[in-house]
Amino acid sequence: MVIVDNSDEVLSALSSVLSDQPDLDVVGVAGGVGEGVMLCRQVQPDVVILDVNMPDGGGQRAAREISTAVPGVRIVAFSAFDKALIRKMMLSAGADAYVSKSASMPELLAAIRGGSQLAGI
């Protein structure tokens, strides 16, 4: 799994919590769109947790480029915003799930594992 978020705090917290899951392996983190796309091309992850609101085209651009570069990857859009329009835009850009940053950890884990498309809503 790769985590892409422009917040160092979010990267650190998610990486720490998700690394404790026996069935999940965080193989890299990136602080922006370009870095995230490049990392995904290199490591070919099964899952990407992707912040929606980032500079340089944000989550939409990253989702499109990552889904093209890594066919079959599961993209979980992760956002502080809980708006239907943003969910729709991310899902149409290639995200498989949308999780609010206010969602519980079980909801995020369900989205990562493929059990939920719209968690935390």
PLY file of the C-alpha trace (Angstrom):
ply
format ascii 1.0
element vertex 121
property float x
property float y
property float z
element edge 120
property int vertex1
property int vertex2
end_header
0.00 0.00 0.00
1.07 3.56 -0.74
-0.21 6.62 1.12
-0.26 9.98 -0.67
-1.06 13.06 1.42
0.50 16.51 1.64
0.27 16.47 5.46
3.29 14.95 7.22
1.11 14.31 10.27
-1.43 12.31 8.26
1.32 10.34 6.50
2.96 9.46 9.80
-0.26 8.58 11.64
-1.76 6.47 8.83
1.51 4.72 8.13
1.92 3.82 11.79
-1.64 2.60 12.32
-1.88 0.67 9.04
1.52 -0.96 9.50
0.14 -2.57 12.67
-2.44 -4.48 10.61
-1.12 -8.01 9.97
-2.63 -8.19 6.47
-1.51 -4.72 5.31
1.93 -3.57 4.24
2.76 0.11 3.73
5.46 0.11 1.05
5.79 3.87 0.67
4.47 7.34 1.40
4.47 10.45 -0.75
3.80 14.09 0.04
2.31 15.20 -3.26
0.76 14.26 -6.57
3.92 13.99 -8.69
5.84 12.12 -6.02
2.88 9.81 -5.42
2.42 8.94 -9.10
6.16 8.28 -9.49
6.22 6.08 -6.37
3.22 4.09 -7.56
4.85 3.51 -10.94
7.92 2.17 -9.14
6.38 -0.06 -6.47
3.10 -1.06 -8.21
0.99 -1.18 -5.01
-2.28 -3.06 -4.64
-3.87 -0.14 -2.75
-3.32 3.63 -2.65
-4.78 5.91 0.01
-5.02 9.25 -1.71
-5.70 12.66 -0.19
-8.26 14.55 -2.27
-7.09 18.10 -1.60
-3.45 18.53 -2.68
-1.62 21.07 -4.83
-0.67 20.23 -8.43
-4.01 18.86 -9.60
-5.05 17.19 -6.37
-6.55 13.80 -5.91
-8.39 13.80 -9.22
-5.20 14.13 -11.24
-3.40 11.62 -9.04
-6.24 9.07 -9.28
-6.31 9.30 -13.08
-2.54 8.98 -13.44
-2.15 6.23 -10.84
-4.99 4.12 -12.24
-3.38 4.38 -15.69
0.12 3.57 -14.40
-0.97 0.72 -12.13
-3.86 -1.19 -13.71
-6.01 -2.92 -11.11
-4.85 -0.78 -8.19
-7.50 -0.03 -5.55
-7.63 3.72 -4.90
-9.17 4.94 -1.66
-9.83 8.69 -1.77
-9.33 10.15 1.71
-10.73 13.60 2.40
-11.61 16.06 5.12
-14.52 17.12 2.90
-17.73 15.12 2.96
-19.43 16.58 -0.10
-21.32 14.47 -2.62
-19.82 16.35 -5.58
-16.25 15.64 -4.43
-17.10 11.94 -3.91
-18.57 11.76 -7.41
-15.58 13.53 -8.98
-13.09 11.21 -7.26
-15.00 8.07 -8.18
-15.22 9.22 -11.80
-11.45 9.96 -11.78
-10.70 6.34 -10.90
-11.06 6.04 -7.14
-12.72 2.85 -5.93
-13.77 4.17 -2.54
-14.19 7.48 -0.76
-13.56 7.81 2.97
-14.00 10.89 5.09
-11.06 11.69 7.37
-13.64 11.75 10.17
-14.52 8.10 9.52
-13.63 5.45 12.07
-10.61 3.22 11.58
-12.84 0.17 10.91
-14.53 2.14 8.10
-11.17 3.06 6.57
-9.96 -0.54 6.87
-13.14 -1.80 5.18
-12.56 0.57 2.26
-8.92 -0.49 1.97
-9.86 -4.15 2.01
-12.62 -3.65 -0.55
-15.65 -3.93 1.68
-16.97 -0.40 1.23
-17.23 2.17 -1.51
-18.44 5.16 0.50
-17.28 4.87 4.09
-17.79 7.49 6.75
-20.79 9.06 5.08
0 1
1 2
2 3
3 4
4 5
5 6
6 7
7 8
8 9
9 10
10 11
11 12
12 13
13 14
14 15
15 16
16 17
17 18
18 19
19 20
20 21
21 22
22 23
23 24
24 25
25 26
26 27
27 28
28 29
29 30
30 31
31 32
32 33
33 34
34 35
35 36
36 37
37 38
38 39
39 40
40 41
41 42
42 43
43 44
44 45
45 46
46 47
47 48
48 49
49 50
50 51
51 52
52 53
53 54
54 55
55 56
56 57
57 58
58 59
59 60
60 61
61 62
62 63
63 64
64 65
65 66
66 67
67 68
68 69
69 70
70 71
71 72
72 73
73 74
74 75
75 76
76 77
77 78
78 79
79 80
80 81
81 82
82 83
83 84
84 85
85 86
86 87
87 88
88 89
89 90
90 91
91 92
92 93
93 94
94 95
95 96
96 97
97 98
98 99
99 100
100 101
101 102
102 103
103 104
104 105
105 106
106 107
107 108
108 109
109 110
110 111
111 112
112 113
113 114
114 115
115 116
116 117
117 118
118 119
119 120
